[in-house]
Amino acid sequence: MARKIQVSVDHDICVGNAMCITIATNAFKLNDERQAVSADPDGDTEEIIMEAAENCPVAAIKVMDADTGEQLFP
């Protein structure tokens, strides 16, 4: 069984590059300010969400284990 994860985006540093949306098409969407937001952390696999977070050019995406609170990225 896959672990539950929480995904958040720091809007103070998100530049709206949308690389996360290109990679994890179900987990992220753009808000009205063209910044990424977590749409559905269960929408893509953990591996795809981690890839999206790793490819964020400003490291605005935080991924955590929902059960333990362990920070998985960055």
N, C-alpha and C positions, 0 to 999 in steps of 0.2 A: 504494500500500500504506500502510495506517495505521501510525503509529508505535506502538511498545510503550510503555506508561506504567506507572509504579508509583504506587500510592495508599496513603497511610498516614493514620491518624487519631490525633491526640494525645489520649490518654485523660485527661490531666491537665486538659484544658479542655472535652472533649466533655460536653454536658449531656443527651444522649439525646433531642434534639428530633425526630430521625428525618426531617428534611426531605430529607437525602441519599437515604434509602431511598425516599421518596415520588417523587423525581425519577429516580434511577438504581436502579431496582428489582432489577437483577441484580448490580450492582457492589458494593453494600453490604448488610449485614445487621446486626442487633442481637445483641450478646453477652449473657451472663447478667446483666450489670450494666446492661443497657439502653443500652449505648454502641455507637456504630457501629463496625464493622470492615470492612475491605476483603474482600469475599467473592470477587469475580472481576473484576479490572480489565479483562478482555476481554469482560465480559458486557454492557457498554453502550458506545456510541461515546464517543470522547474528548470530543466536544462536550457530551454529556449528563453525563458525569462532571465536566467543568469547571463546568457549570451547577449541579450538586449542590454542588460545593466552594464556589462563589461564593455560594450561598444558605445555607450553614452560618452560623447566627447568631453563633457564637463563633470562626469561622475555624479549626476544628480539623482540617480536611482539607488534606493536602499532596499535590500532584500533581507527579510528576517524569517526565522522559523516561528510560525504562529504559536506553537505549543510551548517552546522553551524560551523564546525571546532572543535566541542566539542570532547574532548578526552574521549573515552569510555573505553579503557583499555590501559595501566595499570592505 
